[in-house]
Amino acid sequence: MKSRVYIVLLLCLCLFGCGHRFVPKPYGYYRVDLPEPDYQTFSLPDYPYSFNYSTLAEVRPKTEPGEQFWLDIYYLRFDARIHCSYKPVERNLRELSADAQDFVFKHAAKASAIPEQEWNNPDERVFGVFYELRGNTASPYQFYLTDSTSRFFRAAVYFNCSPNQDSLAPVISFLGNDVQHLIESFQWQ
């Protein structure tokens, strides 16, 4: 009797135990729910520029020795910021533009591509270049804007984490739209 029970158990194990092979799940990332974009205006009386920025962000003026009108736009929810700097142009527009390009191309070793897009808004006298840095770079977007005679504004997006294009892709895209909106709404005061 005991041998029959063992045989039945052994047959059951053979029939039901050999179904699917174990296959590990692929590595995944947390889902990021992004809200609809909504914007507000940054404009302070002393600052030589204004622009629209996301209601998810917080603008914090930044003090640097010898510099004025610098600020950071913090996205606390994404642990990201847009670092913004301003320089007066004093017959050094070429040097400021070259310096901004040098900052961009310091990421070339990690970037898979760096497409650039010119920006021209002659009605507001806002001209510049927008860079998208693709790949696992420390900064996915950088740009500079100028009136070509007296003012120069540069900005770069940074995350407070190791760059990983795959896991950050939805947030990078979201911030890219915000940066484009900032550029399109930018005005000199």
N, C-alpha and C positions, 0 to 999 in steps of 0.2 A: 504494500500500500504506500509506504514512504517513497519507494523508488518511483512509483507513478506520479506522485506529487512533484518530485524533483524533475522528472522528465517534462511534465506539463509546464513547470516554472522555467525550465531551460528553453523550451520551445517558445514560450511567451517572450522571454528576453531576446531570443534570436529574431522573432518576428517584429517586435515593437521597438527594440533597442537599436536597430540598424537603419533608422530613417534618414535623416539629413546629417550631412557632415557639419561640424561646427566651423563657421566662417566668422572671423572677427568683424565687427561693424567698422565702417570707415570713420576716420577722424572727422568730427563735426564741430561746428561753432554755434554759439548761442544765437538765437534769433534776436534781432534788434528791431523793435517797433519804432518807426520814425513818424513824428507828427507832420501835419501839413505845414509848409513854411509860412511864417508870419514875421513881418519886419517892423522895426521901429527906427527912428532917426537918431543918429549921433550928431550933435551940433553943440559945441561949447563956444562961448563968445571969444575966448582967447585963441582957439585953435584955427589954423588956416585952411581947414577942410571940414567937410561933412559927408556923411554917407548913411545908407540904410544897413542895418544889421539884424540878425535873427533875434526874436524875442526869447529864444532859448539861451542866448548868450548874455554875458555881463562885460561891460567895458570898464577896464581899470587903467587909468593913466599911470604911466611908468616914468620914474625919474632915473635918468642916467646922467652921470657927471658930464657936463658940457653939452648936453642934448636937451632939446625941447620938443614937446608935442608928440612924444612917443606914447604908445599904449598897447595893451594886450586885450584881445577879445576872447574871453574864456567861455568855453562850452563845458560846464561842470558835469553835465550828464554824460559826455563822451570823453572826459578827461583830455580835452584838446584845447588848443589856443591858436589864435592868429596873432602873431607878433608883428606889430606895425611900427615903422620908424619914419621919421621925417627929417629932411635936410634942406636947408636953403641952397639954391643954386647960385654959386658965385663964380661964374665962368668955368665951372667944372662939371657940366652936365655929362660930358663924355666919360669922365672918370667915375661919376656916380653910376651911370648905366653899366659901365664895364665891371664895377664892383658888384652890382646886383647880379649880373650874368655870372660872375665868378662864384657867388654864393650858390646859384642854381647848379652850375656844372661841377661843384664839389661833390654832388650826389651822383655824378655820371657813372661811377664804378658800380653802384648798386642799382641804378635805373636801367630798365629794359628799353625805354624810349623817353625822350623829352620833347614832345611837340610844343611849339610856341604859337601864340595867337596875338597879333597886334590889336591894340585898342585905340580907336580914334573917335573922339567926340569933340569936333571943332567948335560947336556951339558953346560948350562949357570949358573949352581949352584944356581938355583932359586927354592925354596921349600916353600910351604905355605898351607893355608886353606882359602877357599872361603865360605862365609855364605850367604844364601838367607833367609831373614826374612819375612815370609809371614804374612799377616794381616795388621792391621792399626798401624804399627810401625813407629817410627820417622826415622828410617834408613832401607831401604829395602835390602841393600847390604853392607857387610863388608868383608874385607879380610886382611890377613897379609902375607908377603913374607920375606924370610930370606935366607942367604947363609949358615946358621947353624953354623957359626963360628964368624963372626965379624959385620954383618949388619942386620938390622931389619926394615922393611917398613910396615906400617899399613895404611889402608884407609877405609873410610865409606862414603856412599852416604846420603845426607840430602836434604830435600826440605824445602823451606822457607814458609811453610803453615802447617795447621793442616793435619795430615795424613788421607787420605781417599783412601783406596785400589781401590775402584771402579772407582773413577774419575781419579786417577793417573795411572791406569793400563797400558795404551799404553806408557806413558812416562817412567814408571818403567821398562817395558820390553825393551824399546829402550836403556835406561841407563845400564841395565843389560848386553846387548850385548857390549856396550862400555867398561864396566868394564872387561868383559871376554877378550876383545881384549887387553886392557891395561895389564892384567895379562900375557897373552900369549906373548906379545911383550917385557915384562919387562927384563931388563938386568942390571947387576951391572957394574959400570965403574971402 
